[in-house]
């Protein structure tokens, strides 16, 4: 791991300073591992988790903990006992990384191609920041200062994905209002978490008819930017490794060009000698409380519930929400649903304990992250997307005459789950 980290830092620093080709010549002369180098230069060829060394443990026995922990059967072993990660099955949940005591597995890093796109000048590159971002880079780093920091690197701007969480909140509230007509009906949210959706699609397929065909806020944001600026490049930034896999799924691969984690962006700021806390303010307050609280467990449920009550306050069948916190609780909740032991009619699952603020590449601990998200949500000018004029303006610019049009099939906000 030490040799890989050294290689990563050399190349990332060179990319920030726009001297990648020069550094590559030096690295090749120094005899660094060719597989590690190829992973860093061409992350699109590999899964969201990389094996960076042979897997033989120090005691001479082959470790199989990663295989056992993989919920999605994405890991196998070759004849030498080395881990093989199936790119098409891996969702980037990071369970295998956590279980590998020998530290032979690591999350993919997209810094090199993403920075190459920023430095190329071929089109505007937008940073799409996840709702969990608030105060991740210190309390002094406001959204406006972070926006300025991205611009100083070469990004055209920073867009808060929370604004698109607003739109998906509105869509799911409308879906609930349209489809939940009896006490036996229920919906499972399709927003936010790729691990939750992967569990449903691959393990609990019987519940997919109850999942509305919505893209995640990340995908909605990327697609919208590309419609409004066709030559643009989109880079999502968040605490999640699984978003790297989601961005490559064939039916939504048009939305996001690169996915970086908060830790990768922290590295970029460090290598570029940028302190976001010292940047000027560039504030643009567009998202409502509903979109901002998506970053923590219960946020989606609360947002959809409040929006539904705002849309239809006299609804006879009220929304009854239940949340699952982490993969283990998601499985327990879905098993209870299968056994008919749930009373809820809107189910939310988060693959990470605490929600996105508990993601594997968050910088802050999840308790502090949750508190920051709640504070940021309470500071929002608008409580629900129904009241947010920026949501309505954006929908009109994207060709939606009314909010009800969100229920029609749209190439922007809809996907067809298999």
C-alpha positions as CSV (number, residue, x, y, z in Angstrom):
1,X,0.0,0.0,0.0
2,X,2.9,2.4,0.8
3,X,4.3,2.1,-2.7
4,X,0.9,2.6,-4.3
5,X,0.2,5.7,-2.2
6,X,3.6,7.1,-3.1
7,X,2.8,6.6,-6.8
8,X,-0.6,8.1,-6.5
9,X,0.7,11.2,-4.8
10,X,3.5,11.7,-7.4
11,X,1.0,11.5,-10.2
12,X,-1.7,13.5,-8.6
13,X,0.7,16.4,-7.7
14,X,2.0,16.3,-11.3
15,X,-1.5,16.5,-12.7
16,X,-2.4,19.5,-10.5
17,X,0.8,21.2,-11.7
18,X,0.0,20.2,-15.3
19,X,3.2,18.2,-15.8
20,X,1.8,14.6,-15.9
21,X,3.8,13.5,-19.0
22,X,7.1,14.7,-17.5
23,X,6.4,12.8,-14.3
24,X,5.3,9.7,-16.1
25,X,8.7,9.4,-17.8
26,X,10.4,9.6,-14.4
27,X,8.0,7.0,-12.9
28,X,8.5,4.5,-15.7
29,X,12.3,4.8,-15.2
30,X,11.9,4.1,-11.5
31,X,10.1,0.8,-12.1
32,X,6.8,1.3,-10.4
33,X,4.2,-1.5,-10.6
34,X,2.7,-1.4,-14.1
35,X,-0.7,-2.6,-12.9
36,X,-1.0,0.2,-10.3
37,X,0.1,2.7,-12.9
38,X,-2.6,1.5,-15.4
39,X,-5.3,1.7,-12.7
40,X,-4.4,5.3,-12.0
41,X,-4.2,6.4,-15.6
42,X,-7.2,4.4,-16.8
43,X,-9.7,3.9,-14.0
44,X,-12.5,3.4,-16.4
45,X,-11.1,0.0,-17.3
46,X,-11.5,-1.4,-13.8
47,X,-14.1,-1.8,-11.0
48,X,-14.6,0.8,-8.3
49,X,-12.3,-1.4,-6.0
50,X,-8.8,-2.2,-7.1
51,X,-6.5,-5.0,-6.1
52,X,-3.1,-3.4,-5.9
53,X,-0.9,-6.4,-4.9
54,X,-1.0,-10.2,-4.7
55,X,-3.3,-11.5,-2.1
56,X,-1.1,-14.1,-0.3
57,X,-1.3,-13.3,3.4
58,X,1.8,-13.2,5.6
59,X,1.0,-16.6,7.2
60,X,1.1,-18.2,3.7
61,X,-2.6,-18.9,3.6
62,X,-4.9,-17.3,1.1
63,X,-7.3,-14.9,2.7
64,X,-11.0,-15.1,1.6
65,X,-12.6,-12.5,3.9
66,X,-13.3,-10.2,1.0
67,X,-15.1,-12.9,-0.9
68,X,-17.3,-13.8,2.1
69,X,-18.2,-10.2,2.7
70,X,-19.2,-9.4,-0.9
71,X,-23.0,-9.2,-0.9
72,X,-23.1,-9.0,-4.7
73,X,-20.9,-11.9,-5.7
74,X,-18.5,-9.6,-7.4
75,X,-15.3,-11.3,-6.1
76,X,-13.6,-14.5,-7.1
77,X,-10.2,-16.0,-6.8
78,X,-7.8,-17.0,-9.6
79,X,-5.6,-20.1,-9.5
80,X,-2.9,-18.3,-7.4
81,X,-5.5,-17.2,-4.8
82,X,-5.5,-13.6,-5.9
83,X,-8.7,-11.6,-5.8
84,X,-10.5,-10.9,-9.1
85,X,-13.1,-8.1,-9.0
86,X,-15.9,-8.3,-11.5
87,X,-16.3,-4.8,-12.9
88,X,-19.9,-5.5,-13.9
89,X,-21.0,-6.8,-10.5
90,X,-19.0,-4.6,-8.1
91,X,-21.0,-1.7,-6.8
92,X,-18.3,-0.2,-4.7
93,X,-19.8,-0.9,-1.3
94,X,-16.2,-1.0,0.3
95,X,-17.0,-4.1,2.4
96,X,-14.1,-6.0,0.9
97,X,-11.7,-3.1,1.5
98,X,-12.7,-3.0,5.1
99,X,-12.3,-6.8,5.5
100,X,-8.8,-7.0,3.8
101,X,-6.5,-6.9,6.8
102,X,-3.5,-7.1,4.4
103,X,-4.6,-3.8,2.8
104,X,-4.3,-5.2,-0.8
105,X,-7.6,-3.6,-1.9
106,X,-8.3,0.1,-2.3
107,X,-11.0,2.4,-3.8
108,X,-10.5,3.6,-7.3
109,X,-9.1,7.1,-7.9
110,X,-10.3,9.2,-10.8
111,X,-8.1,12.3,-10.1
112,X,-5.8,11.9,-13.2
113,X,-8.5,11.8,-16.0
114,X,-10.7,14.3,-14.1
115,X,-7.9,16.9,-13.8
116,X,-6.9,16.2,-17.4
117,X,-10.4,17.3,-18.5
118,X,-10.2,20.4,-16.3
119,X,-6.8,21.4,-17.7
120,X,-7.7,20.6,-21.4
121,X,-9.9,23.7,-21.9
122,X,-12.0,21.8,-24.4
123,X,-15.3,22.6,-22.5
124,X,-16.6,23.8,-19.2
125,X,-16.1,21.3,-16.4
126,X,-18.6,21.5,-13.5
127,X,-18.1,20.2,-10.0
128,X,-21.3,18.6,-8.7
129,X,-21.1,18.5,-5.0
130,X,-23.1,16.0,-2.9
131,X,-25.5,17.2,-0.2
132,X,-23.1,15.7,2.5
133,X,-20.4,18.3,1.6
134,X,-21.2,21.0,4.2
135,X,-18.2,21.6,6.5
136,X,-16.4,18.5,5.3
137,X,-13.3,20.7,4.6
138,X,-13.6,22.6,7.9
139,X,-16.3,24.8,9.5
140,X,-14.7,27.8,7.9
141,X,-15.3,26.5,4.4
142,X,-18.7,27.9,3.4
143,X,-20.5,26.7,0.2
144,X,-19.5,30.1,-1.4
145,X,-15.8,29.6,-0.5
146,X,-15.8,26.1,-1.8
147,X,-17.2,27.3,-5.1
148,X,-14.4,29.7,-5.4
149,X,-11.8,27.0,-4.6
150,X,-13.2,24.8,-7.4
151,X,-12.9,27.8,-9.8
152,X,-9.3,28.4,-8.8
153,X,-8.5,24.9,-9.9
154,X,-10.1,25.4,-13.3
155,X,-13.7,24.3,-12.8
156,X,-16.3,26.4,-14.5
157,X,-18.4,26.3,-11.4
158,X,-19.9,24.3,-8.6
159,X,-23.5,23.0,-8.6
160,X,-25.1,21.7,-5.4
161,X,-26.7,18.3,-6.2
162,X,-29.2,19.2,-3.4
163,X,-31.2,21.3,-5.9
164,X,-31.7,18.1,-7.9
165,X,-32.6,16.2,-4.8
166,X,-35.4,18.8,-4.5
167,X,-36.6,17.7,-8.0
168,X,-36.5,14.0,-7.2
169,X,-38.3,14.7,-3.9
170,X,-41.1,16.4,-5.8
171,X,-41.2,13.5,-8.2
172,X,-41.4,10.8,-5.5
173,X,-44.0,12.7,-3.6
174,X,-46.1,12.9,-6.8
175,X,-45.5,9.2,-7.4
176,X,-46.7,8.4,-3.9
177,X,-49.8,10.5,-4.3
178,X,-50.7,8.8,-7.6
179,X,-50.0,5.2,-6.6
180,X,-50.7,4.8,-2.9
181,X,-54.5,4.4,-3.0
182,X,-55.1,1.8,-0.3
183,X,-53.7,0.8,3.0
184,X,-51.9,-2.2,1.4
185,X,-50.0,-0.1,-1.1
186,X,-46.4,0.9,-0.5
187,X,-43.4,2.5,-2.3
188,X,-39.6,2.0,-1.8
189,X,-37.6,5.1,-2.6
190,X,-35.3,4.9,-5.7
191,X,-33.4,8.1,-4.8
192,X,-29.9,8.5,-3.5
193,X,-28.2,5.2,-2.5
194,X,-26.8,2.9,-5.2
195,X,-26.2,0.2,-2.7
196,X,-29.9,0.2,-1.7
197,X,-30.9,0.0,-5.3
198,X,-28.4,-2.8,-6.1
199,X,-29.8,-4.8,-3.2
200,X,-33.3,-4.5,-4.5
201,X,-32.4,-5.2,-8.1
202,X,-30.1,-8.2,-7.4
203,X,-31.4,-9.8,-4.2
204,X,-34.9,-8.6,-3.5
205,X,-36.3,-8.4,-7.1
206,X,-39.8,-9.1,-6.0
207,X,-40.1,-5.5,-4.7
208,X,-38.9,-3.7,-7.8
209,X,-42.5,-3.0,-9.0
210,X,-42.8,-0.8,-6.0
211,X,-39.8,1.2,-6.8
212,X,-40.5,4.4,-8.9
213,X,-38.4,4.7,-12.0
214,X,-36.3,7.7,-10.9
215,X,-32.6,8.4,-11.4
216,X,-30.5,9.6,-8.5
217,X,-30.0,13.3,-7.8
218,X,-26.4,12.8,-9.1
219,X,-27.6,11.6,-12.5
220,X,-30.4,14.2,-12.7
221,X,-27.8,16.9,-12.0
222,X,-25.3,15.6,-14.6
223,X,-28.0,15.2,-17.3
224,X,-29.4,18.6,-16.7
225,X,-26.0,20.3,-17.0
226,X,-25.3,18.6,-20.2
227,X,-28.7,19.6,-21.7
228,X,-28.2,23.2,-20.7
229,X,-24.5,23.2,-21.8
230,X,-24.0,20.4,-24.4
231,X,-20.1,20.7,-24.4
232,X,-19.7,20.4,-20.6
233,X,-18.0,17.8,-18.5
234,X,-19.5,16.7,-15.2
235,X,-17.6,15.7,-12.1
236,X,-19.5,14.4,-9.1
237,X,-17.9,14.8,-5.7
238,X,-19.1,13.0,-2.6
239,X,-18.2,10.6,0.3
240,X,-19.2,7.5,-1.7
241,X,-17.3,4.8,-3.6
242,X,-20.5,3.2,-4.9
243,X,-21.2,6.4,-6.9
244,X,-18.2,5.5,-9.1
245,X,-20.0,2.3,-10.1
246,X,-23.3,3.9,-10.5
247,X,-21.9,6.5,-12.9
248,X,-20.8,3.6,-15.2
249,X,-24.2,1.8,-15.4
250,X,-25.0,1.6,-19.1
251,X,-28.5,3.3,-19.0
252,X,-27.3,6.3,-17.0
253,X,-23.6,6.5,-18.1
254,X,-24.4,9.6,-20.2
255,X,-24.8,11.8,-17.1
256,X,-21.5,11.9,-15.1
257,X,-18.0,11.8,-16.6
258,X,-16.0,11.4,-13.4
259,X,-16.6,10.7,-9.8
260,X,-14.2,11.9,-7.1
261,X,-14.5,11.5,-3.3
262,X,-14.2,14.2,-0.7
263,X,-10.8,12.8,0.2
264,X,-9.6,13.0,-3.5
265,X,-10.7,16.6,-3.6
266,X,-9.0,17.3,-0.3
267,X,-5.8,15.9,-1.9
268,X,-6.2,18.1,-4.9
269,X,-6.5,21.2,-2.7
270,X,-3.5,20.1,-0.8
271,X,-1.3,19.5,-3.8
272,X,-2.4,22.8,-5.3
273,X,-1.7,24.7,-2.1
274,X,-5.3,25.9,-1.9
275,X,-7.0,26.6,1.4
276,X,-10.7,26.9,0.7
277,X,-11.3,28.7,4.0
278,X,-9.2,31.6,2.6
279,X,-11.2,31.9,-0.6
280,X,-13.7,34.7,-1.4
281,X,-17.4,34.1,-1.1
282,X,-19.3,33.1,-4.2
283,X,-22.7,32.3,-2.7
284,X,-25.7,31.0,-4.7
285,X,-28.4,29.6,-2.4
286,X,-30.7,27.5,-4.6
287,X,-31.7,24.3,-2.7
288,X,-34.4,23.9,-0.1
289,X,-34.2,22.1,3.2
290,X,-35.7,19.0,1.6
291,X,-32.8,18.5,-0.8
292,X,-30.1,19.4,1.7
293,X,-31.1,16.7,4.3
294,X,-30.8,13.9,1.7
295,X,-27.3,13.4,3.1
296,X,-28.3,11.7,6.3
297,X,-30.6,8.7,7.1
298,X,-34.2,9.7,7.3
299,X,-33.6,12.8,5.1
300,X,-35.3,11.3,2.0
301,X,-38.3,10.2,4.0
302,X,-38.7,13.5,5.8
303,X,-38.3,15.4,2.5
304,X,-40.9,13.3,0.7
305,X,-43.3,13.4,3.6
306,X,-43.2,17.2,4.0
307,X,-43.5,17.7,0.3
308,X,-46.5,15.3,0.0
309,X,-48.3,17.1,2.9
310,X,-47.6,20.4,1.1
311,X,-49.0,19.1,-2.2
312,X,-52.0,17.3,-0.8
313,X,-52.6,18.2,2.9
314,X,-56.0,16.5,3.0
315,X,-54.9,13.1,1.8
316,X,-56.9,10.3,3.3
317,X,-54.0,7.8,3.3
318,X,-51.1,9.5,5.0
319,X,-47.5,8.6,4.4
320,X,-45.9,6.3,7.0
321,X,-42.2,6.2,6.7
322,X,-39.5,3.7,7.8
323,X,-35.7,3.9,7.4
324,X,-32.9,1.4,7.4
325,X,-29.5,2.5,8.5
326,X,-26.7,0.5,6.8
327,X,-26.6,-2.7,4.8
328,X,-27.5,-5.0,7.7
329,X,-30.6,-2.9,8.6
330,X,-31.6,-2.7,4.9
331,X,-31.7,-6.5,4.8
332,X,-33.7,-6.8,8.0
333,X,-36.2,-4.2,6.9
334,X,-36.7,-5.9,3.5
335,X,-37.0,-9.3,5.2
336,X,-39.7,-7.9,7.5
337,X,-41.5,-6.5,4.4
338,X,-41.3,-9.9,2.8
339,X,-42.9,-11.5,5.9
340,X,-45.6,-8.9,6.0
341,X,-44.5,-7.4,9.3
342,X,-44.2,-3.7,8.3
343,X,-46.8,-1.0,8.7
344,X,-44.9,1.6,6.7
345,X,-45.9,2.6,3.2
346,X,-42.7,4.5,2.2
347,X,-39.4,2.7,2.8
348,X,-36.0,4.3,2.7
349,X,-32.7,2.4,2.7
350,X,-29.2,3.8,3.2
351,X,-26.3,1.5,2.5
352,X,-24.0,3.4,4.9
353,X,-24.7,3.8,8.6
354,X,-25.8,7.3,9.1
355,X,-26.5,7.8,5.4
356,X,-24.2,9.6,3.0
357,X,-22.5,11.4,5.9
358,X,-21.3,8.0,7.0
359,X,-19.8,7.2,3.6
360,X,-16.4,5.5,3.4
361,X,-14.7,8.6,2.0
362,X,-16.3,11.2,4.2
363,X,-13.7,13.3,6.0
364,X,-15.8,14.0,9.2
365,X,-17.3,11.3,11.4
366,X,-21.0,10.7,10.7
367,X,-22.3,12.3,13.9
368,X,-20.6,15.6,13.1
369,X,-21.6,15.3,9.5
370,X,-25.2,14.7,10.4
371,X,-25.3,17.7,12.7
372,X,-23.8,20.0,10.0
373,X,-26.3,18.7,7.4
374,X,-29.2,19.4,9.7
375,X,-27.9,22.9,10.5
376,X,-27.5,23.6,6.7
377,X,-31.0,22.3,6.1
378,X,-32.5,24.6,8.7
379,X,-30.7,27.6,7.1
380,X,-32.5,27.0,3.8
381,X,-34.8,29.8,2.7
382,X,-37.4,27.2,1.5
383,X,-38.6,24.1,3.4
384,X,-39.9,22.0,0.4
385,X,-39.3,22.1,-3.4
386,X,-42.9,23.1,-3.9
387,X,-42.0,26.5,-2.4
388,X,-38.6,26.8,-4.1
389,X,-38.7,29.1,-7.2
390,X,-35.4,27.8,-8.4
391,X,-36.8,24.3,-8.8
392,X,-39.7,25.7,-10.9
393,X,-37.4,27.9,-13.0
394,X,-35.0,24.9,-13.7
395,X,-37.9,22.6,-14.6
396,X,-39.2,25.2,-17.1
397,X,-35.7,25.6,-18.6
398,X,-35.6,21.8,-19.0
399,X,-38.9,21.7,-20.8
400,X,-41.4,20.9,-18.0
401,X,-44.4,23.1,-18.2
402,X,-45.9,21.8,-14.9
403,X,-44.6,19.7,-12.0
404,X,-47.0,16.9,-12.9
405,X,-45.0,16.4,-16.1
406,X,-42.4,14.8,-13.8
407,X,-44.7,11.7,-13.8
408,X,-44.4,11.3,-17.5
409,X,-41.4,9.4,-18.9
410,X,-38.5,11.7,-19.2
411,X,-35.0,11.2,-20.5
412,X,-33.7,13.3,-17.7
413,X,-35.2,12.1,-14.5
414,X,-36.6,8.6,-15.3
415,X,-34.9,5.2,-15.7
416,X,-36.3,1.8,-16.5
417,X,-35.2,-0.7,-13.9
418,X,-34.7,-4.2,-15.3
